[in-house]
Amino acid sequence: MKRLSLLFAALLLAAPVFAQSTMQQKLEARFAAADADHDGKLTPAEAQTGMPRLYAHFDEIDTAHKGYVTLAEIEQYLVQHQQ
């Protein structure tokens, strides 16, 4: 019984890490699919087509107004706006 309790506690502690890893993988996959020219950047048109929810916040993410966003910039935005 004690072993089962320890295993359950370990699983509870690992769950947020696993969920974060899964979310990261999903974000990376969606970014790669939306990046039509595979240059590591999403233009507004690519975002609108492949990641419409991201497109709704494109200008907030593209703070330097470069006309594109990178995966790192998206991740930074998500961390800053996590609730």
Backbone atoms as SQL, in Angstrom:
CREATE TABLE atoms (id INTEGER PRIMARY KEY, chain TEXT, resi INTEGER, resn TEXT, atom TEXT, x REAL, y REAL, z REAL);
INSERT INTO atoms VALUES
  (1, 'A', 1, 'MET', 'N', 0.835, -1.190, 0.000),
  (2, 'A', 1, 'MET', 'CA', 0.000, 0.000, 0.000),
  (3, 'A', 1, 'MET', 'C', 0.884, 1.260, 0.000),
  (4, 'A', 2, 'LYS', 'N', 1.973, 1.210, 0.781),
  (5, 'A', 2, 'LYS', 'CA', 2.857, 2.363, 0.845),
  (6, 'A', 2, 'LYS', 'C', 3.494, 2.623, -0.519),
  (7, 'A', 3, 'ARG', 'N', 3.871, 1.534, -1.215),
  (8, 'A', 3, 'ARG', 'CA', 4.449, 1.669, -2.553),
  (9, 'A', 3, 'ARG', 'C', 3.470, 2.314, -3.511),
  (10, 'A', 4, 'LEU', 'N', 2.224, 1.908, -3.436),
  (11, 'A', 4, 'LEU', 'CA', 1.183, 2.454, -4.296),
  (12, 'A', 4, 'LEU', 'C', 0.990, 3.941, -4.020),
  (13, 'A', 5, 'SER', 'N', 1.018, 4.319, -2.765),
  (14, 'A', 5, 'SER', 'CA', 0.883, 5.721, -2.396),
  (15, 'A', 5, 'SER', 'C', 2.052, 6.553, -2.931),
  (16, 'A', 6, 'LEU', 'N', 3.264, 6.006, -2.840),
  (17, 'A', 6, 'LEU', 'CA', 4.436, 6.710, -3.357),
  (18, 'A', 6, 'LEU', 'C', 4.370, 6.846, -4.875),
  (19, 'A', 7, 'LEU', 'N', 3.928, 5.795, -5.549),
  (20, 'A', 7, 'LEU', 'CA', 3.794, 5.836, -7.004),
  (21, 'A', 7, 'LEU', 'C', 2.760, 6.875, -7.411),
  (22, 'A', 8, 'PHE', 'N', 1.639, 6.893, -6.716),
  (23, 'A', 8, 'PHE', 'CA', 0.587, 7.867, -7.008),
  (24, 'A', 8, 'PHE', 'C', 1.092, 9.288, -6.786),
  (25, 'A', 9, 'ALA', 'N', 1.814, 9.529, -5.725),
  (26, 'A', 9, 'ALA', 'CA', 2.370, 10.851, -5.441),
  (27, 'A', 9, 'ALA', 'C', 3.358, 11.261, -6.530),
  (28, 'A', 10, 'ALA', 'N', 4.186, 10.338, -6.972),
  (29, 'A', 10, 'ALA', 'CA', 5.150, 10.631, -8.036),
  (30, 'A', 10, 'ALA', 'C', 4.438, 10.987, -9.330),
  (31, 'A', 11, 'LEU', 'N', 3.366, 10.269, -9.636),
  (32, 'A', 11, 'LEU', 'CA', 2.598, 10.561, -10.844),
  (33, 'A', 11, 'LEU', 'C', 1.946, 11.941, -10.770),
  (34, 'A', 12, 'LEU', 'N', 1.451, 12.293, -9.612),
  (35, 'A', 12, 'LEU', 'CA', 0.837, 13.612, -9.442),
  (36, 'A', 12, 'LEU', 'C', 1.863, 14.732, -9.642),
  (37, 'A', 13, 'LEU', 'N', 3.059, 14.508, -9.134),
  (38, 'A', 13, 'LEU', 'CA', 4.114, 15.508, -9.289),
  (39, 'A', 13, 'LEU', 'C', 4.589, 15.602, -10.733),
  (40, 'A', 14, 'ALA', 'N', 4.584, 14.504, -11.448),
  (41, 'A', 14, 'ALA', 'CA', 5.076, 14.479, -12.823),
  (42, 'A', 14, 'ALA', 'C', 4.034, 14.959, -13.821),
  (43, 'A', 15, 'ALA', 'N', 2.780, 14.945, -13.468),
  (44, 'A', 15, 'ALA', 'CA', 1.708, 15.292, -14.401),
  (45, 'A', 15, 'ALA', 'C', 1.876, 16.676, -15.019),
  (46, 'A', 16, 'PRO', 'N', 2.172, 17.735, -14.252),
  (47, 'A', 16, 'PRO', 'CA', 2.338, 19.044, -14.881),
  (48, 'A', 16, 'PRO', 'C', 3.499, 19.081, -15.878),
  (49, 'A', 17, 'VAL', 'N', 4.579, 18.391, -15.589),
  (50, 'A', 17, 'VAL', 'CA', 5.729, 18.348, -16.495),
  (51, 'A', 17, 'VAL', 'C', 5.335, 17.634, -17.771),
  (52, 'A', 18, 'PHE', 'N', 4.634, 16.526, -17.648),
  (53, 'A', 18, 'PHE', 'CA', 4.189, 15.779, -18.816),
  (54, 'A', 18, 'PHE', 'C', 3.222, 16.613, -19.646),
  (55, 'A', 19, 'ALA', 'N', 2.285, 17.280, -18.993),
  (56, 'A', 19, 'ALA', 'CA', 1.320, 18.112, -19.714),
  (57, 'A', 19, 'ALA', 'C', 2.020, 19.245, -20.442),
  (58, 'A', 20, 'GLN', 'N', 2.999, 19.862, -19.796),
  (59, 'A', 20, 'GLN', 'CA', 3.740, 20.953, -20.418),
  (60, 'A', 20, 'GLN', 'C', 4.517, 20.440, -21.623),
  (61, 'A', 21, 'SER', 'N', 5.125, 19.267, -21.484),
  (62, 'A', 21, 'SER', 'CA', 5.880, 18.677, -22.579),
  (63, 'A', 21, 'SER', 'C', 4.963, 18.369, -23.759),
  (64, 'A', 22, 'THR', 'N', 3.794, 17.837, -23.480),
  (65, 'A', 22, 'THR', 'CA', 2.829, 17.531, -24.526),
  (66, 'A', 22, 'THR', 'C', 2.352, 18.806, -25.200),
  (67, 'A', 23, 'MET', 'N', 2.089, 19.841, -24.433),
  (68, 'A', 23, 'MET', 'CA', 1.666, 21.117, -25.002),
  (69, 'A', 23, 'MET', 'C', 2.775, 21.706, -25.869),
  (70, 'A', 24, 'GLN', 'N', 4.019, 21.586, -25.429),
  (71, 'A', 24, 'GLN', 'CA', 5.161, 22.073, -26.194),
  (72, 'A', 24, 'GLN', 'C', 5.246, 21.351, -27.528),
  (73, 'A', 25, 'GLN', 'N', 5.079, 20.045, -27.488),
  (74, 'A', 25, 'GLN', 'CA', 5.129, 19.253, -28.717),
  (75, 'A', 25, 'GLN', 'C', 4.012, 19.640, -29.676),
  (76, 'A', 26, 'LYS', 'N', 2.827, 19.869, -29.139),
  (77, 'A', 26, 'LYS', 'CA', 1.701, 20.281, -29.983),
  (78, 'A', 26, 'LYS', 'C', 1.960, 21.643, -30.608),
  (79, 'A', 27, 'LEU', 'N', 2.490, 22.585, -29.817),
  (80, 'A', 27, 'LEU', 'CA', 2.801, 23.909, -30.330),
  (81, 'A', 27, 'LEU', 'C', 3.838, 23.822, -31.444),
  (82, 'A', 28, 'GLU', 'N', 4.883, 23.037, -31.221),
  (83, 'A', 28, 'GLU', 'CA', 5.932, 22.884, -32.233),
  (84, 'A', 28, 'GLU', 'C', 5.373, 22.268, -33.515),
  (85, 'A', 29, 'ALA', 'N', 4.503, 21.282, -33.382),
  (86, 'A', 29, 'ALA', 'CA', 3.912, 20.634, -34.553),
  (87, 'A', 29, 'ALA', 'C', 3.002, 21.593, -35.314),
  (88, 'A', 30, 'ARG', 'N', 2.202, 22.346, -34.590),
  (89, 'A', 30, 'ARG', 'CA', 1.304, 23.308, -35.253),
  (90, 'A', 30, 'ARG', 'C', 2.094, 24.409, -35.933),
  (91, 'A', 31, 'PHE', 'N', 3.172, 24.878, -35.275),
  (92, 'A', 31, 'PHE', 'CA', 4.025, 25.906, -35.861),
  (93, 'A', 31, 'PHE', 'C', 4.645, 25.378, -37.145),
  (94, 'A', 32, 'ALA', 'N', 5.194, 24.169, -37.100),
  (95, 'A', 32, 'ALA', 'CA', 5.835, 23.579, -38.283),
  (96, 'A', 32, 'ALA', 'C', 4.840, 23.418, -39.426),
  (97, 'A', 33, 'ALA', 'N', 3.627, 23.007, -39.111),
  (98, 'A', 33, 'ALA', 'CA', 2.606, 22.841, -40.147),
  (99, 'A', 33, 'ALA', 'C', 2.187, 24.183, -40.740),
  (100, 'A', 34, 'ALA', 'N', 2.130, 25.225, -39.917),
  (101, 'A', 34, 'ALA', 'CA', 1.719, 26.544, -40.395),
  (102, 'A', 34, 'ALA', 'C', 2.827, 27.256, -41.165),
  (103, 'A', 35, 'ASP', 'N', 4.071, 26.913, -40.892),
  (104, 'A', 35, 'ASP', 'CA', 5.227, 27.545, -41.530),
  (105, 'A', 35, 'ASP', 'C', 5.384, 26.987, -42.946),
  (106, 'A', 36, 'ALA', 'N', 4.589, 27.511, -43.866),
  (107, 'A', 36, 'ALA', 'CA', 4.486, 26.965, -45.221),
  (108, 'A', 36, 'ALA', 'C', 5.808, 26.945, -45.973),
  (109, 'A', 37, 'ASP', 'N', 6.649, 27.956, -45.779),
  (110, 'A', 37, 'ASP', 'CA', 7.918, 27.997, -46.510),
  (111, 'A', 37, 'ASP', 'C', 9.084, 27.442, -45.686),
  (112, 'A', 38, 'HIS', 'N', 8.787, 26.937, -44.503),
  (113, 'A', 38, 'HIS', 'CA', 9.764, 26.265, -43.632),
  (114, 'A', 38, 'HIS', 'C', 11.004, 27.122, -43.351),
  (115, 'A', 39, 'ASP', 'N', 10.770, 28.414, -43.110),
  (116, 'A', 39, 'ASP', 'CA', 11.898, 29.309, -42.808),
  (117, 'A', 39, 'ASP', 'C', 12.040, 29.589, -41.317),
  (118, 'A', 40, 'GLY', 'N', 11.206, 28.941, -40.490),
  (119, 'A', 40, 'GLY', 'CA', 11.280, 29.139, -39.045),
  (120, 'A', 40, 'GLY', 'C', 10.577, 30.391, -38.563),
  (121, 'A', 41, 'LYS', 'N', 9.785, 30.995, -39.442),
  (122, 'A', 41, 'LYS', 'CA', 9.051, 32.219, -39.102),
  (123, 'A', 41, 'LYS', 'C', 7.629, 32.088, -39.612),
  (124, 'A', 42, 'LEU', 'N', 6.695, 32.697, -38.883),
  (125, 'A', 42, 'LEU', 'CA', 5.322, 32.764, -39.352),
  (126, 'A', 42, 'LEU', 'C', 4.992, 34.197, -39.730),
  (127, 'A', 43, 'THR', 'N', 4.550, 34.376, -40.952),
  (128, 'A', 43, 'THR', 'CA', 4.046, 35.675, -41.394),
  (129, 'A', 43, 'THR', 'C', 2.589, 35.771, -40.956),
  (130, 'A', 44, 'PRO', 'N', 2.008, 36.951, -41.043),
  (131, 'A', 44, 'PRO', 'CA', 0.579, 37.047, -40.708),
  (132, 'A', 44, 'PRO', 'C', -0.275, 36.104, -41.557),
  (133, 'A', 45, 'ALA', 'N', 0.041, 35.978, -42.843),
  (134, 'A', 45, 'ALA', 'CA', -0.743, 35.098, -43.711),
  (135, 'A', 45, 'ALA', 'C', -0.616, 33.637, -43.282),
  (136, 'A', 46, 'GLU', 'N', 0.593, 33.201, -42.944),
  (137, 'A', 46, 'GLU', 'CA', 0.789, 31.828, -42.479),
  (138, 'A', 46, 'GLU', 'C', 0.054, 31.599, -41.167),
  (139, 'A', 47, 'ALA', 'N', 0.134, 32.566, -40.272),
  (140, 'A', 47, 'ALA', 'CA', -0.549, 32.447, -38.979),
  (141, 'A', 47, 'ALA', 'C', -2.061, 32.412, -39.170),
  (142, 'A', 48, 'GLN', 'N', -2.570, 33.252, -40.047),
  (143, 'A', 48, 'GLN', 'CA', -4.011, 33.307, -40.277),
  (144, 'A', 48, 'GLN', 'C', -4.523, 31.970, -40.807),
  (145, 'A', 49, 'THR', 'N', -3.756, 31.363, -41.694),
  (146, 'A', 49, 'THR', 'CA', -4.157, 30.091, -42.281),
  (147, 'A', 49, 'THR', 'C', -3.946, 28.920, -41.326),
  (148, 'A', 50, 'GLY', 'N', -2.779, 28.870, -40.695),
  (149, 'A', 50, 'GLY', 'CA', -2.419, 27.687, -39.911),
  (150, 'A', 50, 'GLY', 'C', -2.639, 27.773, -38.420),
  (151, 'A', 51, 'MET', 'N', -2.657, 28.997, -37.874),
  (152, 'A', 51, 'MET', 'CA', -2.828, 29.165, -36.430),
  (153, 'A', 51, 'MET', 'C', -3.694, 30.409, -36.175),
  (154, 'A', 52, 'PRO', 'N', -4.981, 30.311, -36.493),
  (155, 'A', 52, 'PRO', 'CA', -5.844, 31.495, -36.417),
  (156, 'A', 52, 'PRO', 'C', -5.939, 32.144, -35.034),
  (157, 'A', 53, 'ARG', 'N', -5.845, 31.361, -33.978),
  (158, 'A', 53, 'ARG', 'CA', -5.885, 31.960, -32.631),
  (159, 'A', 53, 'ARG', 'C', -4.626, 32.780, -32.383),
  (160, 'A', 54, 'LEU', 'N', -3.501, 32.298, -32.875),
  (161, 'A', 54, 'LEU', 'CA', -2.261, 33.056, -32.772),
  (162, 'A', 54, 'LEU', 'C', -2.370, 34.327, -33.613),
  (163, 'A', 55, 'TYR', 'N', -2.955, 34.208, -34.785),
  (164, 'A', 55, 'TYR', 'CA', -3.113, 35.360, -35.674),
  (165, 'A', 55, 'TYR', 'C', -3.860, 36.488, -34.974),
  (166, 'A', 56, 'ALA', 'N', -4.835, 36.143, -34.147),
  (167, 'A', 56, 'ALA', 'CA', -5.609, 37.161, -33.428),
  (168, 'A', 56, 'ALA', 'C', -4.734, 37.989, -32.495),
  (169, 'A', 57, 'HIS', 'N', -3.573, 37.464, -32.105),
  (170, 'A', 57, 'HIS', 'CA', -2.648, 38.160, -31.197),
  (171, 'A', 57, 'HIS', 'C', -1.314, 38.475, -31.870),
  (172, 'A', 58, 'PHE', 'N', -1.280, 38.378, -33.184),
  (173, 'A', 58, 'PHE', 'CA', -0.024, 38.502, -33.925),
  (174, 'A', 58, 'PHE', 'C', 0.726, 39.785, -33.583),
  (175, 'A', 59, 'ASP', 'N', 0.032, 40.914, -33.596),
  (176, 'A', 59, 'ASP', 'CA', 0.695, 42.197, -33.322),
  (177, 'A', 59, 'ASP', 'C', 1.218, 42.292, -31.896),
  (178, 'A', 60, 'GLU', 'N', 0.565, 41.619, -30.968),
  (179, 'A', 60, 'GLU', 'CA', 1.045, 41.602, -29.587),
  (180, 'A', 60, 'GLU', 'C', 2.335, 40.780, -29.471),
  (181, 'A', 61, 'ILE', 'N', 2.438, 39.733, -30.277),
  (182, 'A', 61, 'ILE', 'CA', 3.618, 38.865, -30.236),
  (183, 'A', 61, 'ILE', 'C', 4.775, 39.501, -31.003),
  (184, 'A', 62, 'ASP', 'N', 4.465, 40.094, -32.147),
  (185, 'A', 62, 'ASP', 'CA', 5.485, 40.736, -32.987),
  (186, 'A', 62, 'ASP', 'C', 5.740, 42.153, -32.478),
  (187, 'A', 63, 'THR', 'N', 6.341, 42.242, -31.316),
  (188, 'A', 63, 'THR', 'CA', 6.544, 43.545, -30.668),
  (189, 'A', 63, 'THR', 'C', 7.527, 44.434, -31.421),
  (190, 'A', 64, 'ALA', 'N', 8.417, 43.835, -32.198),
  (191, 'A', 64, 'ALA', 'CA', 9.394, 44.617, -32.975),
  (192, 'A', 64, 'ALA', 'C', 8.843, 44.991, -34.353),
  (193, 'A', 65, 'HIS', 'N', 7.634, 44.541, -34.652),
  (194, 'A', 65, 'HIS', 'CA', 6.963, 44.852, -35.924),
  (195, 'A', 65, 'HIS', 'C', 7.808, 44.448, -37.130),
  (196, 'A', 66, 'LYS', 'N', 8.322, 43.211, -37.075),
  (197, 'A', 66, 'LYS', 'CA', 9.156, 42.678, -38.149),
  (198, 'A', 66, 'LYS', 'C', 8.322, 42.099, -39.277),
  (199, 'A', 67, 'GLY', 'N', 7.069, 41.781, -38.990),
  (200, 'A', 67, 'GLY', 'CA', 6.221, 41.154, -39.992),
  (201, 'A', 67, 'GLY', 'C', 6.240, 39.641, -39.923),
  (202, 'A', 68, 'TYR', 'N', 6.847, 39.100, -38.875),
  (203, 'A', 68, 'TYR', 'CA', 6.857, 37.656, -38.658),
  (204, 'A', 68, 'TYR', 'C', 7.090, 37.394, -37.177),
  (205, 'A', 69, 'VAL', 'N', 6.763, 36.170, -36.764),
  (206, 'A', 69, 'VAL', 'CA', 7.043, 35.739, -35.393),
  (207, 'A', 69, 'VAL', 'C', 7.736, 34.385, -35.454),
  (208, 'A', 70, 'THR', 'N', 8.564, 34.133, -34.459),
  (209, 'A', 70, 'THR', 'CA', 9.264, 32.848, -34.351),
  (210, 'A', 70, 'THR', 'C', 8.612, 32.017, -33.252),
  (211, 'A', 71, 'LEU', 'N', 8.962, 30.757, -33.230),
  (212, 'A', 71, 'LEU', 'CA', 8.449, 29.870, -32.184),
  (213, 'A', 71, 'LEU', 'C', 8.873, 30.380, -30.812),
  (214, 'A', 72, 'ALA', 'N', 10.095, 30.842, -30.679),
  (215, 'A', 72, 'ALA', 'CA', 10.580, 31.362, -29.396),
  (216, 'A', 72, 'ALA', 'C', 9.762, 32.564, -28.945),
  (217, 'A', 73, 'GLU', 'N', 9.399, 33.437, -29.867),
  (218, 'A', 73, 'GLU', 'CA', 8.589, 34.611, -29.514),
  (219, 'A', 73, 'GLU', 'C', 7.189, 34.199, -29.074),
  (220, 'A', 74, 'ILE', 'N', 6.644, 33.194, -29.724),
  (221, 'A', 74, 'ILE', 'CA', 5.322, 32.688, -29.347),
  (222, 'A', 74, 'ILE', 'C', 5.385, 32.087, -27.946),
  (223, 'A', 75, 'GLU', 'N', 6.409, 31.285, -27.701),
  (224, 'A', 75, 'GLU', 'CA', 6.578, 30.670, -26.374),
  (225, 'A', 75, 'GLU', 'C', 6.729, 31.743, -25.302),
  (226, 'A', 76, 'GLN', 'N', 7.504, 32.768, -25.586),
  (227, 'A', 76, 'GLN', 'CA', 7.695, 33.866, -24.619),
  (228, 'A', 76, 'GLN', 'C', 6.359, 34.556, -24.350),
  (229, 'A', 77, 'TYR', 'N', 5.591, 34.805, -25.369),
  (230, 'A', 77, 'TYR', 'CA', 4.281, 35.436, -25.218),
  (231, 'A', 77, 'TYR', 'C', 3.374, 34.567, -24.340),
  (232, 'A', 78, 'LEU', 'N', 3.376, 33.269, -24.610),
  (233, 'A', 78, 'LEU', 'CA', 2.524, 32.358, -23.838),
  (234, 'A', 78, 'LEU', 'C', 2.926, 32.328, -22.368),
  (235, 'A', 79, 'VAL', 'N', 4.210, 32.331, -22.084),
  (236, 'A', 79, 'VAL', 'CA', 4.681, 32.337, -20.699),
  (237, 'A', 79, 'VAL', 'C', 4.244, 33.636, -20.009),
  (238, 'A', 80, 'GLN', 'N', 4.390, 34.753, -20.704),
  (239, 'A', 80, 'GLN', 'CA', 4.036, 36.047, -20.125),
  (240, 'A', 80, 'GLN', 'C', 2.530, 36.184, -19.889),
  (241, 'A', 81, 'HIS', 'N', 1.727, 35.472, -20.667),
  (242, 'A', 81, 'HIS', 'CA', 0.267, 35.600, -20.565),
  (243, 'A', 81, 'HIS', 'C', -0.403, 34.355, -19.979),
  (244, 'A', 82, 'GLN', 'N', 0.381, 33.537, -19.316),
  (245, 'A', 82, 'GLN', 'CA', -0.155, 32.352, -18.659),
  (246, 'A', 82, 'GLN', 'C', -0.996, 32.773, -17.465),
  (247, 'A', 83, 'GLN', 'N', -2.075, 32.052, -17.241),
  (248, 'A', 83, 'GLN', 'CA', -2.927, 32.396, -16.106),
  (249, 'A', 83, 'GLN', 'C', -3.123, 31.269, -15.179);
